[in-house]
Amino acid sequence: MIRKLLSFAVLAFAVGAQAQTYPTKPIRLIVPFPPGGGTDILSRLVATRLAEATKWTVVPDNKAGAGGTIGITEAVKAPPTGYDMVMGQKDNLVVAPYLYKNLSYEPTRDLAAVAHVAYTPVVIVTAAGSRFKTLADVVAAAKAAPDTITYGSPGNGTTIHLAGEIFNGAAGVKLRHVPYKGSNPAMVDVLAGNVDLMVSSVPSAMGQLKAGKLRALAVTSAKRSSSLPDVPTVAESGYKDFDVSTWYGLFMPAATPKDIVTRVNGEVNKLLATQEMKDAILAQGAEPQAMTPEQFGSLLKTDYQKWKAIVQASGATLE
C-alpha cells in the first residue's frame, strides 16, 4: 500500500514538474483544412499571437482532407505530451462522426478540450456581379429550375455543407451541392462564376466581402453578425428559427496531463482578453469567446448530442 502511494506521489510530482517546465520544444498546431480558409486563418492568428505573448514556438501544420477528419485523426493518434494540438470545430468533431461510417475517433472520448477560441455564423454569398441580389432571388430561381442552382462548400460533411442542406429543407428547394477540399478552391470558383453560391464561414469570406468581390445574401445564425451588421439572417429572410453557426477551439489527445491543458488554456484565455486579439478575430468575421476546459468540454458534449438528430434528418452520409 505504501509502495503504491509513493508511486502515485512520484507520478504526480513528475506531471507537475513537466507542466512547470512546459514547453521545452516547439508545439505543433494541426490545421485540418487547407491554407486560406477560415480554420487556417484563425489557427495562424492564434499561433502567431500566442508565440509573441509567451515566447513559445507554435508551428501550424496543415493536414487537410475528408471534411477535416484527417487532421483530427492525426491529433488523436499523437503522443499525449502537450506538443501536438489541433484546431477543431463542429465540422470534424460534432458532425463528421455521424456522417462517416468508418471514422476511427469519438471526440468526447479521444480528445481533451483545451481552449475555445471563437464562434462564427455561416454566410451565404455570391459573386458581386451575380444575378442574385437577395436570398429570395435564390429561392425563386431554385423553385423555377430545381437542382440547377449550385452552391460550393469546404467539403462533404462540414457544418457549412449541412447548413446548405438544412436551408434546402427549410425553403423547400433543391440547391445542388458542390464539395471542395477547403474554402479557398470553393471561393475561386464562386468568384469565377463556376458555382452560383458559396456557403462559407464568415472568416473565409471576409477578405473578398471587404474587397467588394462577393455579395453576402444572409447569415445563418439566430442574430446578425457583428462583422456584417447590414446582412440579414436567414430567419429574417422568412425562415423562422433558422440557426446554424460553428465554433473553433484547441484540442489535445485525451491523455494529455491536465496541468498542461490548464496551462495552455490560461495562456490562450489571457490572449483572448486583450483588445488587440479581440479586434483581430472580429476583423476576420468571428466572435472571440474564452472558456475553461470544462466549459468547452461541456459544449462539445452538448453539440455532439444535439447534431445527431440534425445530421440524420438531413439524410447525408459519407464513406
Secondary structure, 3 states (H helix, E strand, C coil): CHHHHHHHHHHHHHHHHHHHHCCCCCEEEEECCCCCCHHHHHHHHHHHHHHHHHCCCEEEEECCCHHHHHHHHHHHHCCCCCCEEEEEEHHHHHHHHHHECCCCCCHHHHEEEEEEEEEEEEEEEEECCCCCCCHHHHHHHHHHCCCCCEEEECCCCCHHHHHHHHHHHHHCCCCEEEECCCHHHHHHHHHHCCCCEEEEEHHHHHHHHHCCCEEEEEECCCCCCCCCCCCCECCCCCCCCCCCEEEEEEEEECCCCHHHHHHHHHHHHHHHCCHHHHHHHHHCCCEECCCCHHHHHHHHHHHHHHHHHHHHHHCCCEC
